[in-house]
Amino acid sequence: MGDAAVALREAAQRLSDISESPRLDAELLMAHGLQIERSELLLKLPELEAPAEFSALVERRQKSEPIAHIIGQKEFWGLDFQVTPDVLIPRPDSEVLIEEAVRICASAPPQRIVDLGTGSGALLLAALHEFPQARGLGMDASAAALQIAHNNADALGLSDRASFVLLDWTEADWTNSLGSGFDLILANPPYVSTSARLSADVAGFEPHKALFAGEDGLDDYKIIIPALEKLLSPTGIALLEIGFDQAEPVSKIAANNGYLVELKQDLGGNDRLLTLRR
């Protein structure tokens, strides 16, 4: 045990070589070790002692293990989500999908929502949080991921409006198991090229099946976009997350399938979202 303020300074220094936010990482690990909120940590810091396990938590982060995996959760859209190595860690850039859904659907909120490749359930559950009259369905090819999504729906009090299905869109006639008439389709599919070089905390700890999509990163869009016709309601919209350099090729796939396409950027100014309408 030791002085928490001193331990935080030392930890931030230890993490400075592997993290873009070493101080924040150290604070999150300290709060986790003390089993308190970060806000309480900052408020009471002068009177707190570092927990015995803090150094071990910092060491895990030094080995590039993501903070979200160490503490077991990640905030997305102001909501706390359980995460494990079985799911992608929800990222702030993906919040643009929810922002756009709220904007577009302000006058006609969706009644039925589907999230293709739901993972932790972050997109689906954030949307259901914003649209209290809606019901949602999340599909994923990973049973372990769906268990996390179920846990998150329960924790957020949304399990009465969220359901989940184990389903792989590489299988024939996969849309038959989902039904049709969805007003809002959300998808953050794998879109990383198999030749891409990723940071150690992503490449070494996050599920590769949720990341990589062939040499050009387009394999899953080539499956999903043609299938949207069977899933969308006549006035429905589909919001697809894309890689920063994929706006042109994915837009071309969409246009070739008869969709009007609108492009949006994320908080960093990178191309991130395509809105598809019939």
Secondary structure by P-SEA (a helix, b strand, c coil): cccaaaaaaaaaaaaccccccaaaaaaaaaaaaacccaaaaaacccccccccaaaaaaaaaaacccccccccccccccbbbbbcccccccccccaaaaaaaaaaaccccccbbbbcccccaaaaaaaaaacccccbbbbbccaaaaaaaaaaaaaacccccbbbbbcccccccccccccccccbbbbbcccccccccccccccccccccccccccccccccccccccccccccccbbbbbbbccccaaaaaaaaaaabbbbbbbbcccccccbbbbcc
